[in-house]
């Protein structure tokens, strides 16, 4: 707060949560709006830094950023590293393919059968789930990407047969590529994250989220970004 800015780390593009609009030259998305509300409560300027998802926790622990706003789900392993806010949304995770694909599965374990190549983003809960599947070998039939746009481009180009992503992402990328969802997995809720050493910041973050629920602002954000 003394510095006059809140430095938030995110990993874009991961629409509708975070993306950089090259037309308006501005950050936007659900997480960005929420971060702006935190900055406004603090009375400081919001500065958004784009960092690979797998590097966000380390950057926050090192003090490079003050807060993570990156559709990051609450996991025990993450909560051992950083403090998380009250949760603000829960979405499903989905396996998606090109619309012309004939691939079908009845469980994630089916991805380890045969010669299916599946992709995900590094450091995500999707990666944690896929890396444990028998029959999937990282670098062979489990391809891990630092950025979501590369992941989706490789799905479109046939480098991978399927991608494991958050469900809201599909509706946005579906405007660029012809996609279909073939399997849905319930997921953990998402939260904002900061260092354990800054409890005052987390108190403000939680205040903003809880007041947004109380005042209907959170409902407005849901409608704005998820329809």
Secondary structure, DSSP 8 states (H G I E B T S, - for coil): -TTSEEEEEE-SSBTTTBEEETTTTEEESHHHHHHHHHHHHHTSEEEEEE--GGGHHHHHHHTS-SEE-S--B--HHHHTTSEE-S--B---EEEEEETT-----SSGGGGGSTT--EEEETTSHHHHHHHTSTT--BTTTEEEESSHHHHHHHHHTTS-SEEEEEHHHHHHHTTTS-EEEEEEE----B--EE-TT-HHHHHHHHHHHHHHHHHTHHHHHHHHHH-
